[in-house]
Amino acid sequence: MDLYSKEENGQIIWECSRSVLYVAISSLLYVLFCVAFLILLLEHPGILSCTISFVVVLLTLWRIHWIHKSVALICEKRLLVTIPIFYSEFNAAGLIKPLYMAFDYKEIMGVSDDWNYLFIGERTAGGIVEVPVQLRYITDADKIKLQEWVERKQRDT
């Protein structure tokens, strides 16, 4: 788990992001939640209400910022996939910039039907590992493009 490094992973070819519809709806829901919460807290003025309001606004802005980030970076040498924040050990840099798990193209065996898991390893008994990924909400065009890119890189190596 690391931040992007050009020396290790090569040039970024393209980025897979969440679909525009998903990002728009999620952002709107976060804003509505924040506004509703702030309206409720305005009825109870005080230092505790102000503190809670400030924390809620910060968390909401952080979540909106986070869903606009790329889910995967397709690089020359490796595929970099963001790790869900709750699956990694605490790293303050990971709160602002996404942390990536790097996979060589030759070790990728496929993805689950719902695009929530990446299968890594060798096709032997006990050789495949499921890695949780956040590829579910990328566009269908990006999913097809990603599959074709991985297959091409596997053929070339």
N, C-alpha and C positions, 0 to 999 in steps of 0.2 A: 504494500500500500504506500503510494508515493504521489507526489505532485508530478506533473508532466515534465519530462526532460527530453530535449531534442536529441542529445547525444545518445541516449539509451534507446529511444523509441523511433527515431527518425522524424522526418517532416510529417506534419498533420496533413492527410489527404482531404478528409472532410470530417465534419462533426455530425453526430446523430442527436437531435434534440427531440423533446416531447412535441407532440402535434400542437398546432396553434390553437385548435379548439379546446384541447385539454388544458393548456396553459391559461387561456382566457377564462374558462369556466372556473378553474381552481383559484385563479387570482381574484375573480369576482366573489367567490365564496369566502375567501379569506378576508377580503375587505368588508363584506357584509357582516361576518362574524365580529370583526373588530369594531365596527360601528355600533352593532347591537350591544356588545359588551360595554362600550364606552357610554352609551345611553343609559344602561342599567346602573353603571357606577356614578353617573352624574346625580342620581337621586340620593346618593349617600356621600356627601362631600367629606373630605378629610385627608390626612396624610397617607393613610393606608390605601384609600381608594386611588389616590394619585399615583402611588407606587405601583399598585397592581395594574392600573391603566397603562403606565409607562412600559411595564414588562410585557403586557399583552400586545401593545403596539409594536414593540421591538421584535417579539417573536413572530408576529404576523408579517412584518416587513421582511424578516429573515426568511420565512417560508416562501413568500412571493419571490424574493431574490433567488432562492434555491431552485424553484421549479423552472426558472428561465435558463438555468445552466444546462450544458450539454450532458447527455447521458453516456455517450461513448465517443471516443476519439479514434478514428481509423487512421493509423500511422503507417509509414513505409515498412517498419520492422515488426510492429506488434499492434494488437488491438488493446486499447485502454478502456476499461469500463468503470464508471463511478461506482463506488461501493455505498450501499445504504449506510447512513450515518450510525445507525444503531448496531450494525454488524462489525464496526471497527472500534479499536481502542481509542480513547479520547485523544484528540490532537487539535489544538486550537486553530491551526492553519486550515484544518478540514471543515471548520465552521463557516469559512468565507470562500475558500477555494476548494473545489472538489478534489478528493483523494481518489486515485485510480488504482485498479488492480490490472497489471499488464499480463497479457496472454500471447504467447507465440502462436502464429496462425496454424502451425502444424499440430498443436496440441488441442485445438478446438474440435470437438466431435459433433457439436450441434447445439440447438436450443430447444427448450421445452415448447409444447404447443401453445402455451399462453405467454411465452417470451419472458417468463419470470426467472428462469434458470438457464445457465450456460453449462453445457456438459464438456468437461475437460478431462483429458487423460488418454489412455490407450484402450482399445477394444479387447480387453482381456477380463477375466473374472476379477471383479473388485478393482478394476483399473480406471473406472470413470467416476468423476466427482461432480456433484451438482453445486454450482456456485450461484448464489442469489444475485440477480442483476435487475436493473430497472429499465428493461427494454420494452416493456409492455405497451407503453403509450407513445412510442415513436411512430412515425407515419409508416403506412404499408410500403410506400416507395422506398423509404430508408431500410426497411426490413429486407426487402428483395435485394437492394443494392448491397447491403451488408453480407447477405448470404453469398451472393455472386463474388464479392471481393474475397471473402475467406476461401471459397472454393478455388478461385484463381491463384491466390497466394499459396495454397496447399499444393496445387499442381506444379507451380513454378519452383518449389523447393525440393 
